[in-house]
Amino acid sequence: MKFLRYGPAGQEKPGVLDDDGNVRDLSAVIDDFSGAFLSADSLARIAAMELAALPLVPGTAQKDLRLGPCVTGTGKFICIGLNYADHAAEAGMDIPSEPVIFNKWTSCIVGPDDDIQIPRGSTKTDWEVELAVVIGTPGSYISEADALSHVAGYCIVNDVSERAFQIERMGTWDKGKGCDTFGPVGPWLVTPDEAGDIDNMAMWCEVDGTRYQNGTTATLVYKVPFLISYCSQFMSLQPGDIISTGTPPGVGMGQKPPVYLQGGEVMHLGISRLGTQTQRVLPSLK
């Protein structure tokens, strides 16, 4: 199934996409897609419902009906760096011997089609299409064999990044990763049964119609079950936590010469079976 959150920013309601592409309201069924409502039992209960009996929401998702982030109440926005061998090569870095973990601050989370704001002082704002995992069942020291049972679903993240802040400002990568609006999440939270083979998903990103990224999750260095298990060794994973698993080659930093966002561009990105995102880029704040 494809779960979603619709409505104005800060006033989103839970919904589900029916087989005809219509949004059905779930407000009478759950409070929102957070916490206990992301458990396997809760999502299974919704999946067993007759969707046609749920209230129809006027409008078309991602056209005249805004979608918010597909999950709320996220406590941790965990990201994995250099997790595609070909992306590590374009960045001039070695494939890491263990996963590289960094954070995006949860205040950066926005809807899949919301505007991206280039931050004050930015010179190297960049794009990264990524497969993300949303945790539904909490756990720590999770075994790799049991890892997928903790997944509520999958979604797209655009790991928008300011490379000068990330690399040149004497600190961890986090400085360039969590600026406001740098975390579009959605459009849908796609349940594992509908997401299908997560190791064989095409993924792409275009800027102003030019396709820069054109990859596949088949080239992930560290796969999803391992990443869940690995992260859970250092922190408990809680419902609503997001793990964004890395990006394939084609980021702006890797172009020759590099290409960075200046404002005025439109980014369009997607992953097979998980939908698409479209963001307008606003010029730097003065």
Residue pairs with C-beta under 8 A, 6 or more apart in sequence:
1 16
1 17
1 43
1 46
1 47
1 190
1 191
1 194
2 16
2 17
2 188
2 189
2 190
2 191
2 194
2 275
3 14
3 15
3 16
3 17
3 26
3 33
3 43
3 46
3 70
3 153
3 188
3 189
3 190
3 191
4 14
4 15
4 16
4 17
4 23
4 61
4 67
4 70
4 186
4 187
4 188
4 189
5 12
5 13
5 14
5 15
5 32
5 33
5 67
5 68
5 69
5 70
5 71
5 72
5 186
6 12
6 13
6 15
6 23
6 57
6 61
6 65
6 66
6 67
6 68
7 13
7 66
7 68
8 66
9 66
9 68
9 110
9 111
9 114
12 32
12 68
12 69
12 72
13 25
13 26
13 27
13 32
14 25
14 26
14 27
14 29
14 30
14 31
14 32
14 33
14 37
15 23
15 24
15 25
15 26
15 57
16 23
16 24
16 26
16 46
16 51
16 54
17 23
17 24
17 61
17 188
18 24
18 51
18 52
19 51
21 60
21 61
22 56
22 57
23 56
23 57
23 59
23 61
23 65
24 51
24 52
24 54
24 55
24 56
24 57
25 54
25 55
25 56
25 57
26 46
26 54
28 55
29 46
29 49
29 54
30 37
30 42
30 46
31 37
32 72
32 73
33 70
33 71
33 72
33 189
34 71
34 72
34 73
34 239
34 240
35 73
35 239
35 240
36 42
36 239
38 71
38 134
38 135
38 136
38 152
38 239
38 240
39 136
39 137
39 152
39 239
40 136
40 137
40 149
40 152
43 136
43 152
43 153
43 191
47 191
57 65
58 65
59 65
61 67
61 187
62 112
62 113
62 187
62 276
62 278
66 111
66 113
67 111
67 112
67 113
67 186
67 187
68 110
68 111
68 186
69 109
69 110
69 111
69 112
69 184
69 185
69 186
70 112
70 134
70 155
70 185
70 186
70 187
70 188
70 189
71 134
71 152
71 155
71 185
71 189
71 240
71 242
72 240
73 239
73 240
74 106
74 109
74 240
74 241
74 242
75 106
75 238
75 240
75 241
76 103
76 106
76 235
76 237
76 238
76 241
76 242
77 103
77 104
77 105
77 106
77 108
77 109
77 178
77 183
77 241
77 242
77 244
78 101
78 103
78 231
78 235
78 241
78 242
78 243
78 244
79 101
79 102
79 103
79 104
79 130
79 159
79 177
79 243
79 244
79 246
80 99
80 100
80 101
80 222
80 227
80 243
80 244
80 245
80 246
81 96
81 99
81 100
81 101
81 102
81 173
81 246
82 88
82 91
82 93
82 95
82 96
82 100
82 221
82 246
83 99
83 100
83 220
83 221
83 222
83 227
83 245
83 246
83 247
84 215
84 219
84 220
84 221
84 246
84 247
84 248
84 249
85 95
85 219
85 221
86 215
86 219
86 248
86 249
87 246
87 247
87 248
87 249
87 251
87 254
88 94
88 95
88 96
88 221
89 249
90 249
90 250
90 251
90 253
90 254
91 251
91 253
91 254
95 221
96 221
98 230
99 222
99 226
99 227
99 230
99 231
101 231
101 234
102 172
102 173
102 174
102 177
103 174
103 177
103 178
104 159
104 174
104 177
104 178
104 182
104 183
104 244
105 174
105 177
105 178
106 183
107 178
107 180
108 160
108 177
108 178
108 179
108 180
108 181
108 182
108 183
109 183
109 185
110 181
110 183
110 184
110 185
111 184
111 185
111 186
112 156
112 184
112 185
112 186
112 187
112 275
112 276
112 277
112 278
112 279
113 184
113 187
113 277
113 278
113 279
114 181
114 184
114 279
115 181
115 279
115 280
115 281
115 282
116 125
116 158
116 160
116 181
116 182
116 184
116 261
116 267
116 279
116 280
116 281
116 282
117 179
117 180
117 181
117 282
117 285
118 125
118 261
118 262
118 263
118 281
118 282
118 283
118 284
118 285
119 125
119 162
119 165
119 179
119 180
119 284
119 285
120 284
120 285
120 286
121 284
122 162
122 164
122 165
122 284
123 164
123 260
124 162
124 163
124 164
124 252
124 253
124 258
124 260
125 160
125 161
125 162
125 163
125 260
125 261
125 281
126 160
126 161
126 162
126 163
126 251
126 252
126 253
126 260
126 261
127 158
127 160
127 161
127 205
127 207
127 212
127 213
127 251
127 252
127 261
127 267
127 269
128 158
128 159
128 160
128 161
128 205
128 213
128 247
128 251
129 156
129 157
129 158
129 159
129 203
129 204
129 205
129 213
129 215
129 247
129 248
129 269
129 270
129 271
130 156
130 157
130 158
130 159
130 203
130 244
130 245
130 246
130 247
131 154
131 156
131 157
131 198
131 201
131 203
131 217
131 224
131 244
131 245
131 271
131 274
132 154
132 155
132 156
132 157
132 185
132 242
132 243
132 244
132 245
133 151
133 154
133 224
133 227
133 228
133 242
133 243
133 244
133 245
134 151
134 152
134 153
134 154
134 155
134 189
134 240
134 241
134 242
135 150
135 151
135 152
135 228
135 237
135 238
135 239
135 240
135 241
135 242
135 243
136 150
136 151
136 152
136 153
136 239
137 149
137 150
137 152
137 239
138 150
138 236
138 237
138 238
138 239
139 150
139 232
139 236
139 237
140 232
140 233
140 235
140 236
140 237
141 232
141 233
142 150
142 228
142 229
142 232
142 237
143 229
144 225
144 226
144 228
144 229
145 225
147 224
147 225
147 226
147 228
147 229
148 192
148 224
148 225
148 228
150 228
150 237
151 192
151 224
151 228
152 189
152 191
152 239
153 189
153 190
153 191
153 192
153 195
154 189
154 190
154 192
154 195
154 198
154 274
155 185
155 186
155 187
155 188
155 189
155 190
155 274
156 184
156 185
156 186
156 187
156 269
156 270
156 271
156 274
156 275
156 276
156 277
157 183
157 184
157 185
157 242
157 244
158 183
158 184
158 205
158 267
158 269
158 277
158 279
159 177
159 182
159 183
159 244
159 247
160 179
160 181
160 182
160 183
160 184
161 176
161 177
161 182
161 251
162 175
162 176
162 177
162 179
162 182
163 176
163 252
163 253
163 260
164 176
165 175
165 176
165 179
166 173
166 175
166 176
166 177
167 173
167 176
169 175
169 176
184 277
184 279
185 242
186 275
186 277
187 275
187 276
187 277
188 274
188 275
190 273
190 274
190 275
192 198
194 273
195 273
195 274
196 273
198 217
198 224
199 217
199 218
199 220
199 223
199 224
200 216
200 217
200 218
201 216
201 217
201 271
201 272
201 273
201 274
202 214
202 215
202 216
202 271
202 272
203 213
203 215
203 216
203 217
203 248
203 269
203 270
203 271
203 272
204 211
204 213
204 214
204 215
204 269
204 270
205 211
205 212
205 213
205 250
205 267
205 268
205 269
206 212
206 267
206 268
206 269
207 252
207 259
207 261
207 265
207 266
207 267
207 268
208 265
208 266
209 268
211 250
212 250
212 251
212 252
212 255
212 259
213 247
213 248
213 249
213 250
213 251
213 269
214 248
214 250
215 247
215 248
215 249
215 250
216 248
217 245
217 271
219 248
220 245
220 246
221 246
222 230
222 245
224 245
227 243
227 245
228 237
228 243
231 237
231 243
237 243
252 258
252 259
252 260
252 261
253 260
261 267
261 281
262 281
262 283
263 281
263 282
263 283
263 284
264 281
264 283
265 280
265 281
266 278
266 279
266 280
266 281
267 277
267 278
267 279
267 281
268 276
268 277
268 278
269 276
269 277
269 278
270 276
270 277
